[in-house]
């Protein structure tokens, strides 16, 4: 239980992420801290939830997954700790944990209220340092989750955008753009295969048409967008040695339509 993963929108130019690690190590010097990402777009709860969903299962059993993307810091939003079969999740109750918890169902949810495990005084603007980091650290030491507060029955939900399906078309959207400019859609591999059934298809995005699925980024000319299943099994639009985002002038929520 010594491993603690971190996802935040703090970036690396300020001291916020480093201070959180200092708090953790002051409580548990043996903690193994793993930075998943500190470059989540500011206040982007969905992006953080999507990154957690694609990351948590690759960690050892007992890992504490700590996520601090918290535009409601200082407000009445709850602070939660979730125990599942293999992991613990700590963060604000704003939906940021919910995509992962659909795949790793909760055994118990605790609303964090026991100030005994907070730093003092508690800042109105840095609960990552004063509440979430110490709770994660104490939890990694083996403290029972019931020590942190009282059980609650549910958390704030967050949903992936719905895929629209007709007899001849599948309509999704871009939900994530990585640092390479690759455009990740909400169309997962199983949905894609079940719809296309190994038959001819066309993918429409903006004013471009893609009529095949590539298996590497080098299969197309550098100025021709390609479609590929990414490492997390979602349909991705990419560009050989370039940024599909910049080339197509696309942001999140752009439509992706598949026709057969």
N, C-alpha and C positions, 0 to 999 in steps of 0.2 A: 504493500500500500504506500510505498514511498514515492511513487511517480505522480507528478502533478503536471497536467498539460495546460497551456495557456492560449486563449484566443482573446484578443482585445482590438480596439480601434485606436490605441494610444500612439501608434507609430513608434519610430526609433529616434526621433530627433529630440524628444523630451525625456524626462527622467521617470515617467509614470510606470512603465513596465519594469524597469530596474528596481524601483522602490518596492513594488509588489513582491519581487523575488527576494529582496532583502528581508521583508517582513516574514515571508515563508521560511527562509533559512534561519532566521532568528528563533523561530518556534521549533522547527525541525531541521537541524543541521544536516541530516542524512537525506533530505528530500532530493529527488531527481526531477529537475524542472525541465520540461520540454516545451519550447516555443513552437506552436503550430502556426500562428500568424498574429502579428501585431499591426498589420497594414489593412485591416478591414476599413472600408470607407466610413468616415465619421458618422456615428449614429445609425449605421445600416444594420438593423437587427436581422433582416432576412439573409444578407450575405454572411454574417457570422453564423447563423443557424445552418446555412447550407454547407459552410466549411466544416462545422462540427459534425454534421451528418456524414460527410465523406471521410472523416478522420478517426472518429472515436474507436472504431472496432479494431484498428491496427495496433492498439496499445495493450500492454499486459493486463490481465485480470487484476482488479483492485485499484486501477488508476483513478485519480480524482481529476475530472475534466472541469476546469474553471474557465468560464466565459464572462468577460466584462465588456459588453457593448450596451450602454445603459443611459439612453437619452433622458430617462425619467429619474436619474439619480437625485436624491433628496426629496422626492415626492412620496406619495402614499403607496407606490407600487411595492409589492412584496419582494422579499429576498428568500430564495429557496435552495434546498439541498435535496437531491433525489438519489435514492439507492435503487439500483437495478440488479439483475442477476450477477453481472460481472463488474459493474463500474459504479462510480459516484459522479454526480453532476452538480455543480454549484454555480449560481448566477442569479441575475434579476428575473423576476417572473414577468417577462414581457414577450414571451414566445421564442426567445433565443435558444432554449433547450429543446423545444417541442419536436422539431423534425427528427432529431436523433432519438428522442424517446418514443417515437412511433415505431422505430425499429428495435429499440432496446427498452421494453416496457417497464415502467416503474414498479417496484415492490413497495416502496414507501416514499412519501413526499413530506418533507418537513419545512414549515415556514420558520426561517431563521429569526429568532427573537431574543435569545439569551445573550445579553450584553456582556456577560462574563468573558466571552470569547472574542470581543471586539477590541480594537485599539481605542485608547481614550486620549483626547476627546475624539468623537466621530465627526469628521468633516461632512458638510452638506454636499460636497462636490467630488469626493474621492472615496466612495464606498469600496472600490477595488482594493485600496490599501487598508482601509480601516475595518472592513467587515468581511469581504469575500476572501481576501488572501489569508487572514488569520484562521477563518473557518476551514478553508481548504488545508491549511497546514496542520491544524489540530486533528482534522479528519485523517490526514495521512499518517498521523501518529497512532491511529487505532481507536480514537475516541468514538464512543457509540453515538449514532446520529440522533438519538432521542435527547441527548444532552443539549442540542442546539435550539430546540423549540418544540412546537406541537405539530402533530400530523395534520395535513390537509388532504382533500380528496382529489383535487385537480389543479392543473396549471393553465396559464394562458396559451391558447393554441395559435399555431402559425401554419399555414397551408402552402404547399407548392401550387402554383397556378394550375388550373384544370386544363387537361388536354381535351379538345373538342374533336369528336369523331363522327363522320358520316360514312356512307357506303363507299365513297370514292376519295375521301380526303381525311387527313389528320392534321389538326391545327394546334400548334404549340407556340412557345415564345422563348426568347433568350432570357435566362434567369441569372447568368453569371458570366463575367468576362475576366479571364485570367491576365496575368501581367504580360503575356505574349500577344494579347489581343485575340485569343481564341474565344469563340462565342459558344457558350454551353447552353443548350436548350433544356426544356423540361420533358423532352421526349426520351424515355428510357429505352434501353436496348430491347427488352421483351415486348414493349408496346410497338416499337418499330418493326420487329420481326413478325409479330402477329398480324400487323396491318399489311406489310408488303408481301409476305409469304413467298419470298425469293422470286418475285415477279418484277417486271420493270416498273420504275417509279420516277417521279420528278420531285425535287425539293425546291421550293420557291422561297427566297429570302430577298427582300427589297426588290431590285430589278434583275436578280441573278437566278439562274436555273442550274441545278446540279442533278445529274441523272445516274450517279453511282455512289457507292460507299467505298472510300479508300481505306487502306490498311497502314499507310504511312503518310507523313506530311510531304514526302518527296514525289508522290505519284502524280502530281499535277504541276503544270507550268506555274511559276511564281506569281503570275498575274491572274490566275484563275482560282476562285475559291473552291474548296473541297469539303466534303462531309466525311466524318470519321467518328467512330465510337470512342469516347475518351476513356481514361483509366478508371473512371467511376461509373462507366456504363451509361452515359448520356450522349445523345446525338450532339456533335460539335461541328460548327462551321469554322474552318481554319484557312490559312494561306501559307503556302510553302515559303519559308524564310521571311515571313512578314506578318503584319497585323491585320487580321480580317476586320477587326473593329475600325481601324483607320481607313482601310481600303474601301469598306462598304459604308462608312459613316454611320455606324449603328451603335445604339446604346441598349441597355437592358429594356425588356418588354417588347422588343421588335418581334413581329410575327414570323413564324416559320411554318410553312404549309407543305405537306407531302400529299401528292396525288398519284393515283395508280390507274 
